[in-house]
Amino acid sequence: MGGGKEMNGMVDISGKPIVKRKAIASGRIILGKKSLDAIEAGRVKKGNVFEAAKISAIQSVKATWQIIPYCHPIPIESVSVNFDLRDDSVFCSVEVAASYKTGVEMEALVGVTSSLLTIWDMVKYLEKDERGEYPITRITDIQVVSKEKEE
């Protein structure tokens, strides 16, 4: 097909040194006032939103290599998940650290995304309009905030 370069799959990292690596990713979910109030008051039917979203982020970080086809399994050393309830949204940041041959930014991105999806799932009954749609709810601004590698 076309004149594109054929790719072989996963990048060979066998010759790379093991170094300490850290990445931080962030994103936010825009929600309606009912959802934000329920989260703040701890009145969401499914339970503690931030605890569930934190667990989701951590599990997803560890499973990134199973979700994204060309990611290597990485021995994750730490995951930190933080939330900030804002006027119109919940902001989430995930920091991942590992000593390995490849970076951890994909793990941080997958953690943030999974966390925000978990929040959506937990408050979707509050977000739906009369037609069952989500006129306000949006996951946005997912990005790598920083990436470090000790040499």
C-alpha positions in Angstrom: 0.0 0.0 0.0 1.3 3.5 -0.9 5.0 4.2 -0.5 5.0 4.3 3.3 7.8 2.8 5.4 7.0 -0.7 6.8 7.3 -0.8 10.6 8.4 -3.9 12.5 6.5 -3.5 15.7 8.0 -2.8 19.1 11.2 -0.7 19.3 14.2 -2.7 20.4 15.3 -1.3 23.7 17.7 -4.1 24.7 20.7 -1.9 24.3 19.4 1.0 26.3 20.5 1.6 29.9 18.2 1.4 32.8 17.6 4.9 34.2 15.2 6.6 36.6 12.3 8.1 34.6 9.3 10.2 35.7 6.3 11.6 33.8 3.3 13.7 34.8 0.2 13.9 32.8 -3.0 15.9 33.4 -6.5 16.4 32.1 -9.9 17.4 33.2 -13.6 16.5 33.0 -16.1 19.2 32.6 -19.3 18.5 34.7 -22.6 20.1 35.6 -23.2 21.7 39.0 -25.3 18.7 40.2 -22.4 16.3 39.7 -19.8 18.6 41.2 -21.9 19.3 44.2 -22.6 15.5 44.7 -18.8 14.7 44.4 -17.9 17.5 46.9 -20.6 16.3 49.4 -19.8 12.6 49.0 -23.3 11.9 47.7 -22.6 10.0 44.5 -24.6 6.7 44.3 -21.7 4.6 43.2 -19.5 5.7 46.1 -16.3 7.7 46.7 -15.6 9.2 43.3 -12.0 10.2 44.0 -11.1 6.8 45.6 -12.5 4.9 42.6 -10.8 7.2 40.1 -7.5 6.9 41.9 -7.7 3.1 41.9 -8.6 3.1 38.2 -5.6 5.3 37.4 -3.2 3.1 39.2 -4.6 -0.1 37.7 -4.5 1.4 34.2 -0.9 2.7 34.6 0.2 -0.9 35.4 -1.8 -2.3 32.5 -0.7 0.3 29.8 1.4 -2.3 28.0 -1.8 -4.5 27.6 -3.8 -1.6 26.3 -1.4 0.2 23.9 0.0 -2.4 21.5 3.6 -1.1 21.1 4.2 -0.2 24.8 6.7 -2.2 26.7 5.8 -3.7 30.1 7.5 -1.4 32.6 8.3 -2.1 36.3 6.4 0.7 37.8 7.9 2.0 41.0 5.3 4.6 42.0 2.1 6.2 40.9 0.6 9.4 42.4 -2.9 10.6 41.6 -4.2 14.1 42.5 -7.5 15.7 42.0 -8.7 19.3 42.2 -12.4 20.2 42.2 -12.9 23.4 40.3 -15.9 25.5 39.4 -16.8 23.7 36.3 -14.7 20.6 36.3 -12.5 18.0 38.1 -8.8 18.3 37.2 -6.6 15.2 37.5 -2.9 14.7 37.4 -1.0 11.4 37.5 2.7 11.1 38.2 4.5 7.8 37.3 8.0 6.8 38.1 10.1 3.8 37.1 13.7 2.8 36.6 13.8 1.2 33.1 14.9 1.6 29.5 11.9 3.5 28.2 9.8 6.4 29.3 6.6 6.4 31.4 4.6 9.2 29.7 2.1 6.8 28.0 1.5 5.2 31.4 0.7 8.6 32.9 -1.6 9.5 30.0 -3.5 6.2 30.3 -3.8 6.8 34.1 -5.3 10.2 33.6 -7.7 9.1 30.9 -8.9 6.1 32.9 -9.4 8.2 36.0 -11.5 10.8 34.1 -13.5 8.0 32.5 -14.2 6.5 35.9 -15.4 9.9 37.2 -17.8 10.1 34.1 -19.1 6.6 34.7 -19.8 7.4 38.4 -21.8 10.6 37.8 -23.3 9.9 34.4 -26.8 9.6 35.9 -26.4 13.2 37.1 -25.0 14.4 33.7 -27.7 13.0 31.4 -30.4 15.3 30.1 -34.0 14.3 29.4 -33.0 12.6 26.2 -30.2 10.6 27.9 -27.4 12.6 26.3 -24.5 14.5 27.9 -24.7 18.1 26.8 -22.1 19.5 29.2 -19.8 16.5 30.0 -16.4 16.6 28.3 -13.0 15.1 28.9 -10.4 17.6 27.7 -6.9 19.0 28.0 -5.2 15.7 28.4 -1.5 16.3 28.1 2.0 15.4 29.2 3.0 18.1 31.7 6.6 17.0 32.3 8.9 14.2 31.5 12.3 13.5 33.2 15.1 11.1 32.7 18.2 10.9 35.0 21.3 10.3 33.0 
